[in-house]
Amino acid sequence: MLFSQEETFGPLAPIYRFSSEEEVLALANGTRVGLAAYFYSNDLAQVWRVARQLKVGMIGVNEGLISTCEAPFGGVKESGLGREGSHFGVDEFVDVKYICLGGL
């Protein structure tokens, strides 16, 4: 099933059966790409736990439309590096330098 290993840019909603949270996270993270992930939950502890473990750049929880100009857009793995939009979009063009001064 190509849609389970490639980024599909179109209206596609595959449905998988799974027995545990660990199993579905392994399926979701077991690809070379990681632009976005979407899931539904009413359990806030589960939302934070799953969101932390998903290897993607953007996550929609109980929401299908996550793109907005105020939010950073971008992925991980073969889905790209860095972010577009928001104040994070300039990070690729800035070198941060830390200077610690003491004893002046």
C-alpha positions as CSV (number, residue, x, y, z in Angstrom):
1,M,0.0,0.0,0.0
2,L,1.9,3.0,-1.3
3,F,-0.2,5.5,0.8
4,S,1.2,3.9,4.0
5,Q,4.8,4.7,2.9
6,E,4.6,7.9,0.8
7,E,3.2,11.4,1.4
8,T,-0.1,11.6,-0.3
9,F,-1.3,15.1,-1.0
10,G,-4.9,14.6,-1.6
11,P,-8.2,13.6,0.0
12,L,-7.4,10.1,1.4
13,A,-8.4,8.7,4.7
14,P,-7.0,5.2,5.2
15,I,-8.3,3.3,8.2
16,Y,-6.1,0.8,10.1
17,R,-7.0,-1.6,12.9
18,F,-4.7,-1.6,15.9
19,S,-4.7,-3.1,19.3
20,S,-2.5,-0.7,21.3
21,E,-1.2,2.8,21.3
22,E,2.3,1.4,20.9
23,E,1.3,-0.5,17.8
24,V,-0.3,2.5,16.1
25,L,2.7,4.7,17.0
26,A,5.1,2.2,15.4
27,L,2.9,2.2,12.2
28,A,2.8,6.0,12.1
29,N,6.5,6.5,12.8
30,G,7.7,3.6,10.6
31,T,8.0,5.6,7.4
32,R,10.7,7.7,5.8
33,V,8.4,10.8,5.8
34,G,6.9,12.9,8.6
35,L,5.0,16.0,7.5
36,A,1.8,15.8,9.5
37,A,-0.2,13.4,11.6
38,Y,-3.8,13.6,12.8
39,F,-5.6,11.7,15.5
40,Y,-8.7,12.0,17.7
41,S,-8.9,11.7,21.5
42,N,-10.8,13.0,24.4
43,D,-8.1,12.0,26.9
44,L,-5.8,15.0,27.4
45,A,-3.0,12.8,28.9
46,Q,-3.1,10.6,25.8
47,V,-3.1,13.7,23.5
48,W,0.2,14.9,25.1
49,R,1.7,11.4,25.3
50,V,1.0,10.5,21.6
51,A,1.9,14.0,20.3
52,R,5.3,13.7,22.0
53,Q,6.0,10.3,20.4
54,L,4.8,11.1,16.8
55,K,7.8,11.8,14.6
56,V,6.2,14.5,12.4
57,G,6.4,18.3,12.1
58,M,2.8,19.1,12.6
59,I,-0.1,17.4,14.4
60,G,-3.8,17.9,14.3
61,V,-5.7,16.7,17.3
62,N,-9.5,16.5,16.8
63,E,-8.9,18.8,13.9
64,G,-8.4,18.2,10.2
65,L,-7.4,21.7,9.1
66,I,-4.1,22.6,10.8
67,S,-2.4,25.0,8.3
68,T,-2.5,28.7,9.1
69,C,0.0,31.5,8.4
70,E,0.6,31.9,12.2
71,A,1.7,28.4,12.7
72,P,5.1,26.9,11.6
73,F,4.7,24.6,8.5
74,G,7.2,21.8,7.9
75,G,8.1,18.2,8.5
76,V,10.9,15.9,9.6
77,K,12.7,13.0,8.0
78,E,12.4,13.2,4.2
79,S,9.5,15.7,4.5
80,G,12.0,18.5,4.9
81,L,14.0,20.4,7.4
82,G,13.2,23.8,9.0
83,R,9.8,25.6,9.0
84,E,8.0,28.1,6.9
85,G,5.8,30.7,8.3
86,S,5.4,32.1,11.8
87,H,8.5,33.5,13.6
88,F,10.2,30.1,13.3
89,G,10.5,30.6,9.5
90,V,13.5,33.0,9.9
91,D,15.4,30.5,12.0
92,E,17.1,28.9,8.9
93,F,18.6,32.3,8.1
94,V,19.9,33.2,11.6
95,D,23.0,32.0,13.4
96,V,22.5,32.1,17.2
97,K,25.6,33.0,19.2
98,Y,25.8,32.5,23.0
99,I,28.2,34.7,24.9
100,C,28.7,34.3,28.6
101,L,30.6,37.2,30.2
102,G,32.0,37.1,33.7
103,G,34.2,39.2,35.9
104,L,33.9,42.5,34.2
